[in-house]
Amino acid sequence: MSTVVLVDTKSSKRDAGEVEVKGELHPSAAQRAWLMRGLSQPGGKLPLFDESGQRISPRTIQSSIEHGWAEPWFANPTKPDWLVCKLTELGRAALRRR
């Protein structure tokens, strides 16, 4: 199921840098960079860290989950506060739209 979210682009309190283009919600630059990395991983596994070794922002992860672009994959027993996620088909479609 797809959800359309309207974003007020004039508001200074936008959620995670979301951008609405022609009625469709697109991932922000940070979300897009994170989601793109899942395309080349087995099962669409999304990384916990960026290319510089910095932890991916929990806000980026949570917002992507809320939009259906990513989903939790399994619990991380050594770091329960870290979400191990995978790219969804909706996420793949969002990446193709741009």
C-alpha positions, 0 to 999 in steps of 0.5 A: 500500500502506498501513502502520499504525504503532502509536504509544506515546502515553505515550512522550516520544520520539514521532516528529514528533508523530504521533497514532493515532486509532481504529487509524489514523495521522493527521498531526501538526498540523505535517504537516497544515498542510504537507500542506493547502497542497498541496491548492491547488497544481498537481500537489499541490506542497508548499511549502519554506517556511511562511506566515512564510517559515521553512523547513519542518522536514526532520523533518516532510517526512521523516516525511510521506514515510515514511508515504506522505503525500508523495513526492519530486517532483524534485531541486532543482539549486540546493539539493540538500539541499531536498526538493521534494515533492508530496502523494500520494493517501494524503496526501489521504485522511489529510487527509479522515479528520479 
